[in-house]
Amino acid sequence: MLFSSAIYNAMKKVMPTISQTEQEALNAGDVWWEAELFSGKPDFSFLQSVPKPTLSKEEQTFLDGPVNTFCEMLDDWQITQEDYDLTPEAWQYAKDNGFFALIIPKQYGGLDYSAYLHSEVVMKIGSRSGSAAVTVMVPNSLGPGKLLMTYGTQEQKDYYLPRLAKGIDIPCFGLTGPDAGSDAGAMPDIGVVCYGSYEGDENVLGIRLNWAKRYITLAPVATLLGIAFKLSDPEHLLSDVEERGITLALIKRDTEGVEIGKRHFPANQAFMNGPIRGKDVFIPLDAIIGGVDYVGKGWAMLMECLGDGRAISLPALGTAAGKMSSRYTGAYARIRQQFHTPIGYFEGVEEALAVIAGQTYAMDASRSLVASALDSGVVPSVVSAIVKLQVMERMRDVLNRAMDIHGGHGICMGPHNHLGRAYQLIPVGITVEGANILTRTMIIFGQGAMRSHPYLLKEVQAVHSSDSVQGLKDFDKTLFAHLGFIFSNVVRSYWFGLTYAKFVSTPGDNVTRPYYQQLEKMSSAFALMSDICIGVLGGSLKRREKISGRLADALANLYVISAVIKHYENQGSREEDAVLVQWACDDALYNIQYALKGIMKNLPVPFIGRLSNMIVFPLTKPYQRPNDKTGHKVARIILSASETLDRLSHGIYKSDDKDDATGRIEHALFLVLRTNDLQHKLRDAFKNGRLKNRDREAFAEAEQKNIISESEYNLLIEAETAIQNAIKVDEFSFSGWEIKTP
């Protein structure tokens, strides 16, 4: 009565209500590991209990067989520069072999594979062609198939799922429009409940729809359109409620009034994408996904099903780019020489290589952990957003640095350029399934705090309770528990700051135990800073996107550390991989520190920011970027062949063709490593004055002087020829894309 009631009454006046779309987003998916990170004292036994992602024998056979064959059919230059589409043979092969039915149950003719297999398929195809990967991933994520499986009526499932599984129907889904992107609640697309004519019946109760959508992947070739729209019932034909909310429906392409627009051309990729429009399109009520029972529930349905695209498809695509860059940019930096030295040995290039390899390890770990969650039956909506954001941003960093190393070799487009199209794909990954800026500043922390904080949602619900007496009782109980939680985190954070969390008992070996300790330390600090921001800013935190974005960065990097540790343990805690763990965790800890200090410096009450800094970081800045010694070790991993490199790049398509865009680099590296000792022999002979130089011109002289044998001479010539083939760029005629032989 003395304390809680005053705060309760004050909060009722200032606390903003939760909108319907916000509530539906909060209700979507499951709370998972992020709740432990919000707790300030994560239960590591929970993380360790998450099963290792594995493939069944059937899934591995599919990956090694049909997926590999499909990759062999793909010529990315032909797809993106000549045909602007997959070949008819590739389309048919994908349909015949279930590439559009990875998630559809077997009873409907699908493959019913795991989320991890789905991720592996997209990653392998993505390492061959981004356009082909997007083509395959859309029907298995955001397409109507997932919505039908989750919400469809039995009649809808029986009719549509077999057609989708066989590729008879190609699906697309229209949500984004010219006037409504992220703000789905503002979409102008309207459906009105009315009577109309449908397939010869003149008196059908249905919906008359008008819509305009764009950026819709597969729209130009789609035969089945999923459409999100606002449903209105002005004549009260369904209920007394007039505005029924966002609703989803399936519409056949040949329905009268449907218009499939011309193609978009996104980022020089050739996957099918374009606008779709509808004018006075009449559909029966049974076209609503889930039937009449799901009228007005479209936003919740989308939030539930968007997770696959965020958690599986896009992270797989981003990880493919990282693995490709690690394997082939590392190889290129080893075979490409300047001043008789591989460019990868120069510290400036080595610095970029370390980032490529370290970020790839973090990306692979992040996508693997969330796939395990999905295969366990969990739909972690907040973690899905984290993984999508983090992997795509790290992909951007990796590809930028890979382009720096390749230089003109990466810039000049042509059949032998494996990097340029991946670089052009960056904006696609950054934009789709929720733009990264929006995901970072509004979704991750905004949704994560309300769902995962142990007390916040309960307090908000108590404040907005219709029963003020019961609401005050609930608020009082929760508030004092929350205050105890804050006090605990103040003490823990300060103690951890002084001791560097060295006395915390955690699992792990000599490699992972220090990072388990720092994970607990920064989890406590994050929980404390979250409460400070909520207390200082209140409801205005929703609008203070720079602050909430930094909180999202901290939470996201806590997840990355968790994923990296788990990934290392899943792969057998191999000592030779420890340096990758160290690089990735040091980088993530620095990112957390940077985010939290940014919050402390920018709180509207400077004193609270300074006090927070004293509590959390009493010894100033404990974390630094990965040091040069660590970076050197990480870079060397991708400069030569090893089991560690094979694990780091596992899952991408590898070509044996010596003239393939990537096969030529792999072949050249093999010969360069094989002739390494011979090159040292030539170098020593040159230093001793026995040879005039160390270049190709000296090979014959070295043979004549018995410095090398005839077979060694032939091997050196073969290696030099392979190097020149690997570093060449395509040349074209002035009249078009006719390749000229240099």
C-alpha positions in Angstrom: 0.0 0.0 0.0 2.9 2.4 0.7 5.1 1.5 -2.3 3.5 -0.7 -5.0 0.2 1.2 -5.3 1.9 4.5 -6.1 4.1 2.9 -8.8 1.1 0.9 -10.1 -1.0 4.0 -10.6 1.8 5.9 -12.2 2.5 3.1 -14.6 -1.1 2.8 -15.6 -1.0 6.4 -16.9 2.3 6.1 -18.8 2.6 2.5 -19.8 1.6 2.1 -23.5 -0.8 -0.6 -24.4 0.3 -3.5 -26.5 -1.3 -3.4 -30.0 -3.0 -6.4 -31.5 -0.2 -7.0 -34.0 2.4 -6.7 -31.2 0.5 -9.1 -29.0 0.3 -11.6 -31.9 4.0 -11.3 -32.4 4.6 -11.9 -28.7 2.4 -15.0 -28.8 4.2 -16.4 -31.9 6.8 -19.1 -31.5 8.5 -20.4 -28.3 10.7 -18.9 -25.7 14.0 -20.8 -25.7 17.7 -20.3 -24.8 17.2 -16.5 -24.9 15.2 -16.7 -21.7 18.2 -18.2 -20.0 20.4 -15.3 -21.3 17.9 -12.8 -20.0 17.9 -14.5 -16.6 21.4 -13.3 -15.7 22.3 -16.8 -14.6 21.9 -19.1 -17.6 21.4 -22.8 -16.9 24.2 -24.4 -19.0 22.8 -27.9 -18.6 20.0 -26.6 -20.8 22.4 -25.7 -23.6 24.3 -28.9 -23.2 21.1 -31.0 -23.5 20.4 -29.6 -26.9 21.0 -32.5 -29.3 23.7 -32.4 -31.8 22.3 -31.8 -35.3 22.5 -34.9 -37.4 21.3 -36.3 -40.7 19.5 -39.6 -41.1 20.9 -42.1 -43.6 18.1 -41.2 -46.0 18.9 -37.5 -45.7 22.6 -38.0 -46.2 21.9 -40.0 -49.3 19.7 -37.2 -50.6 22.4 -34.7 -50.0 25.1 -36.7 -51.6 23.0 -37.8 -54.5 20.2 -35.6 -55.9 21.5 -32.4 -54.3 25.0 -33.0 -55.7 23.6 -33.8 -59.1 21.4 -30.7 -59.1 24.5 -28.6 -58.3 26.4 -30.2 -61.2 23.5 -29.0 -63.5 24.0 -25.4 -62.4 26.0 -22.9 -64.3 25.7 -19.6 -62.4 27.0 -17.4 -65.2 24.5 -19.0 -67.7 21.7 -18.6 -65.1 22.4 -14.9 -64.2 23.8 -13.5 -67.4 22.4 -15.5 -70.3 19.1 -17.3 -69.5 18.1 -15.2 -66.4 16.5 -18.4 -65.1 17.4 -22.0 -64.3 17.4 -24.3 -67.3 14.2 -26.2 -68.0 16.2 -29.4 -67.1 17.1 -28.0 -63.7 13.6 -26.9 -63.0 12.3 -30.3 -63.9 14.9 -32.2 -61.9 14.1 -30.1 -58.8 10.4 -30.9 -59.2 10.9 -34.6 -59.9 13.3 -35.1 -56.9 11.3 -33.3 -54.2 13.4 -30.1 -53.9 10.2 -28.1 -53.3 8.8 -30.7 -50.9 11.6 -31.0 -48.2 9.2 -30.1 -45.4 5.9 -31.7 -46.7 4.9 -34.9 -44.9 5.4 -38.1 -46.7 1.7 -38.9 -46.6 1.2 -36.1 -49.1 4.1 -37.1 -51.3 6.8 -34.9 -49.6 10.2 -35.8 -48.2 9.5 -34.7 -44.6 13.1 -34.0 -43.9 14.6 -32.3 -40.8 15.3 -28.6 -40.4 19.0 -29.4 -40.4 18.8 -31.2 -43.8 16.8 -28.2 -45.1 19.6 -25.9 -44.0 22.3 -28.2 -45.5 20.5 -28.4 -48.9 20.1 -24.6 -49.2 23.8 -24.2 -48.1 25.1 -26.6 -50.7 23.0 -25.2 -53.5 23.9 -21.7 -52.4 27.6 -22.5 -52.7 26.9 -23.2 -56.4 24.3 -20.6 -57.3 22.5 -18.0 -55.1 19.6 -17.8 -57.6 19.1 -21.6 -57.5 19.2 -21.6 -53.7 16.6 -18.9 -53.4 14.4 -20.8 -55.9 14.5 -23.9 -53.7 14.3 -22.3 -50.3 11.1 -20.2 -50.8 8.6 -23.1 -51.2 10.2 -24.7 -48.2 9.9 -21.7 -45.9 7.6 -18.8 -46.5 5.6 -20.5 -49.3 2.0 -21.6 -48.6 3.2 -25.1 -47.9 4.3 -24.3 -44.4 1.1 -22.3 -43.7 -1.0 -25.2 -45.1 0.8 -27.8 -43.0 0.4 -25.7 -39.8 -3.1 -24.2 -40.3 -4.8 -25.6 -43.4 -8.0 -27.5 -43.3 -7.9 -31.2 -44.1 -9.5 -30.6 -47.5 -6.8 -27.9 -48.3 -4.0 -30.2 -47.2 -5.4 -33.1 -49.2 -5.7 -31.1 -52.4 -2.7 -28.7 -52.3 0.1 -30.5 -50.5 0.4 -33.3 -53.1 0.4 -30.8 -55.9 3.1 -28.7 -54.2 5.2 -31.8 -53.4 5.2 -32.9 -57.1 5.8 -29.4 -58.4 2.5 -29.3 -60.2 1.8 -26.1 -58.3 4.6 -23.5 -57.7 3.8 -21.3 -54.7 4.6 -17.7 -53.8 3.4 -15.6 -51.0 2.5 -11.9 -51.1 2.9 -9.8 -48.0 4.9 -6.7 -48.9 3.4 -4.0 -51.0 4.3 -0.5 -52.4 2.8 1.3 -49.4 3.3 -1.3 -46.6 6.6 -3.0 -46.0 7.5 -3.6 -42.3 4.2 -2.1 -41.1 1.9 -4.9 -42.1 -0.9 -3.4 -40.1 -1.0 -0.5 -42.6 -1.4 -2.7 -45.7 -4.0 -1.2 -48.0 -5.0 -4.6 -49.5 -8.6 -5.2 -48.7 -11.0 -8.1 -48.9 -14.7 -7.6 -48.4 -17.1 -10.4 -47.4 -19.9 -10.5 -49.9 -21.9 -12.8 -52.3 -20.5 -13.4 -55.8 -20.2 -15.8 -58.7 -17.6 -18.6 -58.5 -17.1 -21.4 -61.0 -20.7 -21.2 -62.3 -22.4 -20.8 -59.0 -24.0 -17.4 -58.8 -24.7 -17.1 -55.1 -21.4 -18.0 -53.3 -20.5 -16.4 -49.9 -16.9 -15.3 -50.3 -14.5 -12.4 -50.5 -13.9 -9.7 -53.1 -10.2 -8.8 -53.0 -8.1 -6.0 -54.3 -4.4 -6.0 -53.7 -1.0 -4.8 -55.0 2.1 -6.7 -53.9 5.8 -6.5 -55.0 9.1 -8.1 -54.3 7.4 -11.5 -54.4 9.8 -14.4 -55.0 8.6 -17.0 -57.6 5.7 -14.8 -58.5 6.4 -14.8 -62.3 6.2 -18.6 -62.4 3.8 -19.2 -59.5 0.5 -21.1 -60.1 -0.7 -20.7 -56.5 -0.6 -17.3 -54.7 -0.8 -16.8 -51.0 -2.1 -13.4 -50.2 -2.2 -11.4 -46.9 -5.0 -8.8 -46.7 -7.3 -7.0 -44.3 -10.7 -8.5 -44.2 -13.8 -6.3 -43.8 -17.4 -7.6 -43.2 -19.6 -4.4 -43.6 -22.8 -6.4 -44.0 -22.0 -8.6 -41.0 -22.3 -11.8 -43.1 -19.9 -13.6 -40.8 -20.3 -11.9 -37.4 -21.2 -8.7 -35.8 -17.6 -7.5 -36.1 -17.0 -5.4 -39.1 -13.1 -5.2 -39.3 -11.8 -8.7 -39.0 -8.1 -8.1 -39.3 -5.3 -9.6 -41.4 -6.3 -12.8 -43.1 -4.5 -15.2 -45.5 -5.9 -16.9 -48.6 -4.8 -19.2 -51.4 -5.7 -18.0 -54.9 -5.1 -19.8 -58.2 -3.1 -17.9 -60.8 -5.9 -18.3 -63.4 -8.6 -16.7 -61.2 -10.3 -13.8 -62.9 -8.8 -10.5 -61.9 -5.4 -11.8 -61.0 -2.5 -10.1 -62.7 1.1 -11.4 -62.6 3.3 -8.4 -63.3 6.6 -8.2 -65.1 9.8 -9.4 -63.4 12.0 -7.6 -60.9 15.7 -8.0 -61.3 17.0 -8.2 -57.7 20.8 -7.6 -57.3 21.8 -9.2 -60.6 20.3 -12.5 -59.4 18.1 -14.5 -61.7 15.6 -16.1 -59.3 12.1 -15.3 -60.2 10.7 -12.3 -58.4 8.0 -9.8 -59.3 4.8 -8.0 -58.5 1.3 -9.5 -58.3 -1.9 -7.6 -58.3 -5.6 -8.4 -58.0 -8.6 -6.3 -59.0 -12.1 -7.4 -57.9 -10.9 -11.0 -57.4 -13.7 -13.1 -56.0 -12.8 -16.2 -53.9 -15.0 -18.5 -51.8 -14.5 -18.6 -48.0 -12.9 -22.0 -48.2 -9.9 -20.2 -49.9 -9.0 -18.8 -46.5 -6.0 -20.7 -45.2 -7.5 -22.7 -42.3 -11.0 -21.8 -43.3 -13.4 -19.3 -41.5 -11.9 -20.3 -38.1 -8.7 -18.5 -39.0 -10.2 -15.2 -40.2 -8.3 -12.3 -38.7 -5.4 -14.6 -37.5 -3.1 -14.0 -40.4 -0.5 -12.0 -38.6 -0.1 -14.6 -35.9 0.1 -17.3 -38.5 2.8 -15.4 -40.4 4.8 -14.7 -37.3 4.7 -18.4 -36.4 5.8 -19.5 -39.9 8.3 -16.8 -40.7 10.7 -18.6 -38.4 11.8 -21.1 -41.1 13.0 -18.5 -43.5 14.8 -16.6 -40.7 16.2 -19.6 -38.9 17.0 -21.9 -41.8 17.1 -20.6 -45.3 18.8 -17.2 -45.0 21.4 -18.3 -42.4 22.2 -21.3 -44.7 22.7 -19.0 -47.6 24.9 -16.7 -45.6 27.0 -19.5 -44.2 27.5 -20.9 -47.7 29.1 -17.6 -48.6 31.3 -17.8 -45.5 32.4 -21.3 -46.2 33.1 -20.5 -49.9 35.2 -17.5 -48.9 37.1 -19.5 -46.3 38.0 -22.3 -48.6 38.6 -20.4 -51.9 39.8 -17.0 -50.8 42.2 -18.8 -48.5 43.4 -20.9 -51.4 43.7 -17.9 -53.6 45.7 -16.0 -51.1 48.1 -19.0 -50.9 48.6 -19.5 -54.6 48.7 -15.8 -55.6 52.2 -14.4 -55.1 53.7 -11.0 -54.9 57.4 -10.4 -54.3 57.8 -14.2 -54.4 55.6 -14.5 -51.3 52.0 -15.8 -51.1 49.8 -12.7 -50.5 48.2 -14.6 -47.6 51.5 -14.2 -45.7 51.3 -10.4 -45.7 49.9 -9.3 -42.4 47.3 -6.9 -44.0 45.8 -9.8 -46.0 46.2 -12.2 -43.1 44.1 -9.8 -41.0 41.3 -10.1 -43.5 41.6 -13.9 -43.7 41.3 -14.2 -40.0 38.0 -12.4 -40.0 36.8 -14.5 -42.9 37.6 -17.8 -41.1 36.5 -16.6 -37.6 33.2 -15.2 -38.8 32.5 -18.3 -40.8 32.9 -20.5 -37.7 30.5 -18.2 -35.8 28.0 -18.3 -38.7 28.1 -22.1 -39.0 27.7 -22.5 -35.2 24.7 -20.1 -35.1 22.8 -21.7 -37.9 23.4 -25.3 -36.6 22.2 -24.5 -33.0 18.9 -23.0 -34.2 18.3 -26.0 -36.5 18.7 -28.3 -33.5 16.0 -26.3 -31.7 13.6 -26.6 -34.7 14.2 -30.3 -35.0 13.4 -30.6 -31.2 10.0 -29.2 -31.9 10.8 -25.7 -30.7 10.1 -22.6 -32.8 12.3 -19.9 -31.2 11.0 -16.7 -32.7 13.5 -14.4 -31.1 16.5 -16.6 -31.7 15.4 -17.0 -35.3 15.6 -13.2 -35.7 19.0 -13.1 -34.0 20.4 -15.8 -36.3 19.1 -14.2 -39.5 20.5 -10.8 -38.5 23.8 -12.0 -37.2 24.6 -14.4 -40.1 23.7 -12.0 -42.8 25.7 -9.1 -41.3 28.7 -11.4 -40.8 28.2 -12.6 -44.4 28.5 -8.9 -45.5 31.7 -8.5 -43.5 33.2 -11.8 -44.9 32.4 -11.1 -48.5 33.6 -7.5 -48.4 37.0 -8.8 -47.1 37.1 -11.6 -49.6 36.6 -9.0 -52.4 39.4 -7.0 -50.9 41.7 -9.9 -51.2 40.6 -11.0 -54.7 40.7 -7.5 -56.0 40.3 -7.4 -59.8 39.9 -11.2 -59.8 36.6 -10.8 -57.8 35.5 -7.7 -59.7 35.7 -8.9 -63.2 32.5 -10.9 -63.9 32.5 -14.0 -66.0 32.1 -17.8 -65.9 35.2 -18.2 -63.8 34.2 -15.7 -61.1 32.8 -17.5 -58.1 32.7 -14.5 -55.8 31.0 -11.6 -57.7 27.4 -12.9 -57.6 27.7 -13.8 -54.0 28.8 -10.3 -53.3 25.8 -8.9 -55.2 23.5 -11.2 -53.2 24.4 -9.4 -49.9 21.5 -6.8 -50.1 19.0 -9.6 -50.7 19.9 -11.4 -47.5 20.0 -8.2 -45.6 16.6 -7.1 -46.7 14.2 -10.1 -47.0 12.4 -11.9 -44.1 12.5 -8.6 -42.2 15.1 -5.9 -43.0 18.1 -6.1 -40.7 17.7 -2.5 -39.4 14.1 -3.3 -38.3 15.1 -6.7 -36.9 17.9 -5.2 -34.8 16.2 -2.0 -33.6 12.6 -3.2 -33.0 12.2 -7.0 -33.0 15.0 -8.8 -31.2 15.0 -6.8 -27.9 11.5 -5.5 -28.1 10.0 -9.0 -28.5 12.8 -10.7 -26.6 12.4 -8.5 -23.5 8.7 -8.9 -23.3 8.8 -12.7 -23.8 12.0 -13.7 -22.1 12.4 -11.3 -19.2 11.4 -13.2 -16.0 9.1 -10.4 -14.8 8.5 -7.6 -17.4 5.5 -9.2 -19.2 3.8 -10.1 -15.9 4.1 -6.5 -14.8 2.7 -5.1 -18.0 -0.2 -7.5 -17.9 -0.9 -6.6 -14.3 -0.8 -2.9 -15.1 -3.3 -3.4 -17.9 -5.5 -5.8 -16.0 -9.3 -5.1 -16.1 -9.5 -6.0 -12.4 -7.5 -3.3 -10.6 -7.6 -5.0 -7.3 -6.2 -8.3 -8.6 -3.9 -6.3 -10.9 -2.4 -4.5 -8.0 -1.8 -7.7 -6.1 -0.1 -9.3 -9.1 1.9 -6.2 -9.7 3.0 -6.0 -6.0 4.2 -9.6 -6.0 6.0 -9.3 -9.3 7.5 -5.9 -8.6 9.3 -7.0 -5.4 10.6 -10.1 -7.1 11.8 -7.9 -9.9 13.6 -5.6 -7.5 15.3 -8.6 -5.9 16.3 -9.7 -9.4 17.8 -6.3 -10.1 19.7 -6.1 -6.8 21.1 -9.6 -7.4 22.4 -8.6 -10.8 24.0 -5.4 -9.4 25.9 -7.5 -6.9 26.8 -10.3 -9.3 27.8 -7.9 -12.1 30.1 -5.9 -9.8 31.7 -9.1 -8.3 32.2 -10.6 -11.8 33.7 -7.3 -13.0 36.2 -7.3 -10.2 37.1 -11.0 -10.4 36.7 -11.5 -14.2 34.2 -14.3 -13.2 37.2 -16.6 -12.5 35.5 -18.1 -9.5 32.3 -19.1 -11.2 31.7 -22.8 -11.5 30.8 -23.7 -15.0 31.1 -26.7 -17.3 33.6 -27.0 -20.1 37.3 -27.8 -20.8 40.3 -25.6 -20.8 39.2 -24.0 -24.0 35.5 -23.4 -23.3 35.4 -22.9 -19.5 36.7 -19.3 -19.6 34.0 -18.5 -22.2 31.3 -20.2 -20.1 32.4 -17.9 -17.3 32.3 -14.8 -19.4 28.9 -15.8 -20.8 27.5 -15.9 -17.3 29.2 -12.6 -16.4 27.8 -10.8 -19.5 24.4 -12.4 -19.1 24.2 -10.8 -15.7 25.4 -7.5 -17.0 22.9 -7.7 -19.9 20.0 -8.4 -17.6 21.0 -5.5 -15.4 21.4 -3.0 -18.3 18.0 -4.2 -19.7 16.3 -3.3 -16.4 18.1 0.0 -16.2 17.0 1.0 -19.7 13.4 -0.1 -19.0 13.4 1.8 -15.7 14.9 5.0 -17.1 13.1 5.1 -20.4 9.9 3.2 -19.7 7.6 2.9 -22.6 9.7 5.4 -24.7 12.3 2.6 -25.1 10.2 1.4 -28.0 11.1 4.6 -29.8 14.7 4.8 -28.6 15.8 2.4 -31.3 19.5 3.2 -30.9 19.4 2.0 -27.3 17.2 -1.0 -28.1 19.4 -1.9 -31.1 22.5 -2.0 -28.8 20.6 -4.2 -26.3 19.8 -6.4 -29.3 23.5 -6.5 -30.2 24.4 -7.6 -26.7 21.7 -10.4 -26.6 22.7 -11.6 -30.2 26.3 -11.9 -29.3 25.5 -13.8 -26.1 23.7 -16.2 -28.4 26.7 -16.4 -30.8 29.1 -17.3 -27.9 26.6 -20.0 -26.8 26.4 -21.4 -30.3 30.2 -21.4 -30.8 30.8 -23.3 -27.6 28.1 -25.8 -28.5 29.4 -26.2 -32.0 32.9 -26.9 -30.7 31.6 -29.5 -28.3 29.4 -31.1 -31.0 32.5 -31.5 -33.2 34.4 -33.4 -30.6 36.2 -30.5 -28.8 39.2 -30.9 -31.1 42.3 -29.0 -29.9 43.1 -27.9 -33.4 39.8 -26.0 -33.7 40.3 -24.2 -30.4 41.8 -21.1 -32.0 38.6 -20.6 -34.0 36.5 -20.8 -30.8 38.9 -18.3 -29.2 38.6 -15.8 -32.1 34.8 -16.0 -32.4 34.2 -15.7 -28.7 36.7 -12.9 -28.2 35.1 -11.0 -31.1 31.6 -11.5 -29.6 32.6 -10.5 -26.1 34.1 -7.3 -27.5 30.9 -6.6 -29.4 28.9 -7.1 -26.2 31.1 -4.7 -24.4 30.9 -2.1 -27.2 27.1 -2.3 -27.2 26.7 -2.0 -23.4 29.2 0.9 -23.2 27.3 2.6 -26.0 24.2 2.4 -23.9 25.9 3.7 -20.8 27.2 6.7 -22.7 23.9 7.6 -24.2 21.4 7.1 -21.4 19.4 10.4 -20.9 20.5 10.4 -17.2 24.3 10.5 -17.5 24.8 9.8 -13.8 23.0 6.4 -14.1 25.2 5.6 -17.2 28.4 6.3 -15.3 27.2 4.3 -12.3 26.3 1.4 -14.5 29.8 1.5 -16.1 31.3 1.4 -12.6 29.2 -1.7 -11.7 29.6 -3.7 -14.9 33.1 -2.6 -15.9 34.9 -1.6 -12.7 38.3 -2.4 -14.4 37.5 -0.3 -17.5 37.5 -2.4 -20.7 38.2 -6.1 -20.0 37.6 -7.3 -23.6 39.6 -6.6 -26.7 39.3 -7.7 -30.3 41.1 -11.0 -31.1 44.8 -10.3 -30.9 47.3 -10.7 -33.8 48.7 -14.0 -32.5 45.2 -15.5 -32.6 44.4 -14.0 -35.9 47.7 -15.4 -37.4 46.7 -18.9 -36.3 43.2 -18.6 -37.7 44.4 -17.2 -41.0 46.9 -20.1 -41.5 44.0 -22.6 -41.1 42.6 -21.5 -44.5 45.9 -21.1 -46.3 46.5 -24.8 -46.5 44.7 -28.1 -46.6 43.7 -29.6 -43.2 41.0 -31.5 -41.4 40.1 -28.2 -39.6 39.6 -26.4 -43.0 37.5 -29.4 -44.1 35.3 -29.0 -41.1 35.1 -25.3 -41.5 34.0 -25.5 -45.1 32.0 -28.8 -44.8 28.7 -28.9 -46.7 29.5 -26.7 -49.7 29.7 -28.1 -53.2 33.2 -29.0 -54.4 34.1 -29.5 -58.0 36.7 -31.8 -59.4 36.7 -29.9 -62.7 40.1 -28.2 -63.2 38.5 -25.5 -65.2 35.5 -24.9 -62.9 35.2 -21.5 -61.2 36.2 -23.0 -57.9 37.7 -26.4 -59.0 40.6 -24.6 -60.7 41.5 -22.8 -57.4 41.4 -26.1 -55.5 43.5 -27.9 -58.1 46.1 -25.1 -58.1 46.3 -25.1 -54.3 46.9 -28.9 -54.3 49.8 -28.5 -56.7 51.2 -25.4 -54.9 51.3 -27.3 -51.6 52.8 -30.4 -53.4 55.6 -28.3 -54.9 56.3 -26.2 -51.7 59.5 -28.0 -50.9 60.7 -27.7 -54.5 60.1 -23.9 -54.4 62.3 -23.8 -51.2 65.0 -25.7 -53.1 64.8 -23.1 -55.9 64.9 -20.3 -53.4 68.0 -21.7 -51.8 69.7 -22.2 -55.1 69.0 -18.7 -56.1 70.4 -17.3 -52.8 73.5 -19.4 -53.3 74.0 -18.0 -56.8 73.4 -21.3 -58.7 70.3 -19.8 -60.4 69.7 -16.5 -62.1 66.2 -16.2 -60.7 63.4 -18.2 -59.0 60.7 -17.7 -61.7 59.4 -20.1 -64.3 62.3 -19.3 -66.5 64.6 -20.9 -64.0 62.9 -24.3 -64.0 64.8 -25.5 -67.1 68.0 -24.2 -65.8 67.4 -25.9 -62.4 66.8 -29.2 -64.2 69.9 -28.8 -66.4 72.0 -28.2 -63.2 70.5 -31.2 -61.5 69.0 -29.1 -58.8 65.7 -30.7 -59.6 64.8 -33.9 -61.5 62.8 -34.2 -64.7 59.7 -35.3 -62.9 60.1 -32.4 -60.5 60.5 -30.0 -63.4 57.3 -31.3 -64.9 55.5 -31.0 -61.6 56.6 -27.4 -61.3 55.4 -26.6 -64.8 52.1 -28.3 -64.1 51.7 -26.2 -60.9 52.6 -23.0 -62.7 50.0 -23.7 -65.4 47.4 -24.4 -62.8 48.2 -21.2 -61.0 47.8 -19.1 -64.1 44.5 -20.8 -64.8 43.3 -20.1 -61.3 44.2 -16.4 -61.3 43.0 -15.6 -64.8 39.9 -13.5 -65.4 37.5 -13.8 -68.3 37.8 -11.6 -71.4 34.9 -10.8 -73.8 34.5 -9.5 -77.3 33.4 -6.0 -77.8 30.1 -7.2 -79.4 28.8 -9.1 -76.4 29.4 -11.9 -73.9 31.4 -14.0 -76.3 34.4 -15.2 -74.3 37.8 -14.5 -75.8 40.7 -16.8 -75.1 43.6 -14.8 -73.7 
